[in-house]
Amino acid sequence: MKISNELKVALTILAALVAGFFGYRLMGDMPLFRQSKIIYTHFEQADGLTPGGYVFISGVKVGSVKSMELLKGDSVEVSMSFDLDTEIPRDSEAHLQSSGLLDEKAVVIQRGDSEQYLEHRDRIKGVYDGGMMETLKNQGQQLSEDVSESFEKLNSLLAELNSMIDEEAQGKIDTTLTNLQTTTDEVATLFRNRRSDLEESIAHANGFLANMDTISARNKSRIDSVMAGLDRSLNELEVLSSELTQTNRELRKMLIKINNGEGSLGKLVNDPALYNNLESLSGEMDLLIKNINEDPGKYLKHMRLIEVF
């Protein structure tokens, strides 16, 4: 069967249209055989954003930029293509952010809390976030202004210092520096002249330290003996301290018992009646001894001489 040239041209054109359709949808990151949901947004500027750019939600690619249109006032209208099953709350925001080191832009959807979702050809609020290069530019400009201001303040300070230091003050500073240089030279000359004496003193000091080491080595046994005696004395003091502590505990217990009236001594100390009886008996004994001294015959007249002696 022979195909005419007209049919070949028609088939070629049809194949080109089909390839162009699929190529356009493929390059635009759109579904090949199904419809997509178009959402519009608006940015004050869209530096770095191009058709075919990615749209992310929580780091997951959910769509792409379909087209961009420059509006009056140099703002940009952006249409985004999403899968039909992509649900975006109506109070969500589309942020234009950097997505790489070369400051490429991508649209990042930040979900809202609304229970209603965007439909086909709805609009979403757009927010332009400055990229990394823009941030560095702003910070560099601010840093340049700060450095310039610092240099201006430094120049002003140096000018004020220069005006404060007159010729007389400069002469005093020069004199002070000259005296300081002279003093430094004199100290250096003194060290050079007395170098031998310093070396001799250092040699004597080294000899003294060597003698001390020798004495320590010779008397090491005695020093060890003294240290051992000190160690024994410390142990004995520790034992004595322990015994004194124990004695103190026992004495404390005894005093507590006496204070509580336990035992004979406790009763004697704490019983006022016994104290009064002893006081009374002591008084009567004193009176008896006094009477015997004053009139012994009164008490001895009934006794026989033999019984007495």
ZIMOTA-V133743 format. One record per residue. RES is the residue in one small letter. OMEGA is omega in degrees with one decimal (999 if undefined). D_FIRST is the distance of its C-alpha to the first C-alpha in Angstrom with 2 decimals. Layout:
((RES;OMEGA;D_FIRST) (RES;OMEGA;D_FIRST))
//
This chain:
((m;-177.6;0.00) (k;-179.6;3.75) (i;-178.1;6.49) (s;179.7;9.65) (n;178.9;12.88) (e;179.3;14.61) (l;177.9;12.54) (k;179.4;13.11) (v;-179.7;16.73) (a;178.7;17.09) (l;179.3;15.95) (t;179.0;18.26) (i;179.0;21.05) (l;179.0;20.73) (a;178.4;20.92) (a;178.2;23.86) (l;179.1;25.59) (v;179.5;25.33) (a;178.1;26.60) (g;179.5;29.29) (f;-179.3;30.37) (f;178.6;30.71) (g;178.6;32.27) (y;-179.7;34.74) (r;179.5;35.81) (l;179.6;36.07) (m;177.0;38.10) (g;179.0;40.20) (d;178.7;40.93) (m;178.0;39.69) (p;-175.7;38.11) (l;-170.6;34.34) (f;179.2;33.71) (r;-178.4;37.01) (q;177.8;39.37) (s;-179.9;42.41) (k;-177.5;45.91) (i;177.5;47.02) (i;-178.7;50.72) (y;174.1;52.44) (t;-173.8;55.47) (h;177.6;57.54) (f;175.4;59.14) (e;173.9;61.69) (q;-174.6;59.83) (a;-179.3;56.81) (d;176.0;57.40) (g;179.8;54.89) (l;-179.1;52.66) (t;173.6;48.97) (p;-175.3;45.96) (g;177.1;44.65) (g;-173.3;48.22) (y;173.3;49.25) (v;-174.4;51.32) (f;167.5;53.69) (i;-179.2;55.94) (s;177.8;58.60) (g;-179.6;56.65) (v;179.2;53.40) (k;-177.3;50.30) (v;-179.5;49.36) (g;-178.2;47.39) (s;177.2;46.61) (v;-177.6;47.41) (k;-177.8;44.65) (s;179.0;46.07) (m;-177.8;49.32) (e;178.9;50.81) (l;-178.2;53.96) (l;176.4;56.34) (k;-176.3;59.43) (g;177.2;62.29) (d;170.9;59.99) (s;-172.0;59.29) (v;173.6;55.87) (e;-176.7;53.81) (v;174.2;51.70) (s;-177.0;49.09) (m;-178.7;48.47) (s;179.5;45.67) (f;170.1;46.73) (d;-177.2;45.22) (l;-177.2;45.85) (d;178.2;48.23) (t;-177.4;50.42) (e;-178.6;53.79) (i;178.2;55.99) (p;-175.0;59.46) (r;-179.3;60.13) (d;177.6;63.16) (s;-180.0;61.22) (e;176.6;61.12) (a;-178.5;58.45) (h;175.9;60.07) (l;-172.7;58.55) (q;175.2;59.65) (s;-179.1;59.11) (s;-179.2;56.85) (g;-179.3;57.39) (l;-179.8;59.64) (l;176.6;57.70) (d;172.7;58.59) (e;-176.2;55.08) (k;174.2;55.27) (a;179.3;54.06) (v;179.8;54.85) (v;-180.0;57.08) (i;174.0;57.56) (q;-174.2;61.09) (r;173.0;61.16) (g;-177.7;63.80) (d;-176.9;65.68) (s;177.0;64.33) (e;176.0;62.96) (q;-174.1;60.50) (y;179.9;57.18) (l;176.9;55.07) (e;179.5;52.19) (h;179.0;49.01) (r;171.4;49.99) (d;-179.0;53.65) (r;178.9;55.81) (i;-178.2;57.79) (k;179.1;60.76) (g;-179.9;60.01) (v;179.4;62.61) (y;175.7;62.40) (d;179.6;63.99) (g;179.9;64.92) (g;-177.9;63.17) (m;-178.6;64.89) (m;178.1;64.96) (e;177.2;66.42) (t;178.0;69.03) (l;178.9;69.96) (k;-180.0;70.18) (n;179.8;72.55) (q;178.3;74.63) (g;177.8;74.78) (q;177.8;75.94) (q;179.0;78.57) (l;178.6;79.67) (s;177.7;79.97) (e;178.8;82.13) (d;179.9;84.31) (v;179.1;84.78) (s;178.5;85.68) (e;179.2;88.16) (s;178.8;89.68) (f;177.8;90.15) (e;178.1;91.79) (k;178.7;94.20) (l;178.0;94.96) (n;178.0;95.68) (s;179.2;97.97) (l;179.1;99.78) (l;177.4;100.30) (a;178.0;101.56) (e;177.5;104.05) (l;179.4;105.24) (n;178.5;105.67) (s;179.8;107.72) (m;-177.8;109.85) (i;178.6;110.71) (d;-177.4;113.15) (e;179.5;114.88) (e;179.1;117.71) (a;176.9;115.36) (q;177.2;113.38) (g;177.9;116.68) (k;179.4;117.55) (i;178.0;114.19) (d;178.4;114.64) (t;179.2;118.15) (t;178.8;116.90) (l;177.8;114.21) (t;178.7;116.84) (n;178.7;119.22) (l;177.7;116.45) (q;178.5;115.63) (t;179.6;119.36) (t;178.2;119.72) (t;178.2;116.71) (d;179.4;118.24) (e;178.3;121.59) (v;177.9;120.04) (a;177.8;118.19) (t;178.8;121.47) (l;178.7;123.32) (f;178.7;120.80) (r;-177.9;121.06) (n;-176.7;124.87) (r;-177.0;125.14) (r;-179.2;122.39) (s;178.4;124.87) (d;178.1;126.62) (l;178.9;123.30) (e;178.5;122.34) (e;178.7;125.79) (s;178.3;125.49) (i;178.2;122.10) (a;177.0;123.60) (h;179.5;126.51) (a;177.1;124.12) (n;178.1;122.11) (g;178.8;125.40) (f;178.6;126.50) (l;177.3;123.25) (a;177.5;123.57) (n;178.9;127.16) (m;176.4;126.00) (d;179.5;123.40) (t;179.2;126.13) (i;179.5;128.53) (s;179.8;125.85) (a;-178.5;125.07) (r;-175.7;128.77) (n;-179.0;129.50) (k;-178.6;126.31) (s;178.5;128.22) (r;178.8;130.69) (i;177.1;127.96) (d;179.2;126.20) (s;178.6;129.53) (v;179.4;130.09) (m;177.0;126.58) (a;177.2;127.17) (g;176.8;130.48) (l;179.0;128.78) (d;178.3;126.16) (r;179.9;128.93) (s;178.0;130.77) (l;177.8;127.65) (n;179.0;127.18) (e;177.0;130.84) (l;178.5;130.50) (e;177.7;127.47) (v;179.3;129.46) (l;178.7;132.43) (s;178.3;130.18) (s;179.3;128.79) (e;178.0;132.35) (l;177.6;133.50) (t;178.3;130.55) (q;178.5;131.51) (t;178.9;135.17) (n;177.6;134.14) (r;-179.1;132.19) (e;179.4;135.24) (l;178.6;137.61) (r;177.7;135.29) (k;-178.9;135.25) (m;179.3;139.08) (l;177.2;139.49) (i;178.2;137.13) (k;179.0;139.24) (i;-179.7;142.47) (n;178.7;141.02) (n;177.6;139.99) (g;179.1;143.55) (e;179.0;142.72) (g;-177.9;145.48) (s;-179.9;149.14) (l;177.8;148.42) (g;177.9;145.87) (k;179.7;148.39) (l;-178.1;151.07) (v;-171.8;148.91) (n;-178.0;147.49) (d;-179.2;150.57) (p;-179.7;152.85) (a;178.5;155.59) (l;178.3;156.02) (y;-179.8;156.20) (n;178.3;158.90) (n;178.2;160.89) (l;177.8;160.82) (e;179.4;161.86) (s;178.9;164.70) (l;178.6;165.80) (s;178.7;165.76) (g;179.9;167.98) (e;177.4;170.43) (m;176.9;170.57) (d;179.7;171.34) (l;179.8;174.10) (l;179.6;175.57) (i;177.9;175.64) (k;-179.6;177.27) (n;178.8;179.94) (i;179.2;180.67) (n;-178.8;181.08) (e;-177.3;183.39) (d;-178.2;185.54) (p;-178.4;184.94) (g;179.4;188.22) (k;-177.0;186.98) (y;-176.8;184.32) (l;-175.5;186.43) (k;179.4;189.71) (h;-178.4;188.66) (m;176.4;187.68) (r;-178.2;190.11) (l;-178.5;190.56) (i;-179.8;189.56) (e;-179.6;186.39) (v;-177.5;185.50) (f;999;186.12))
//
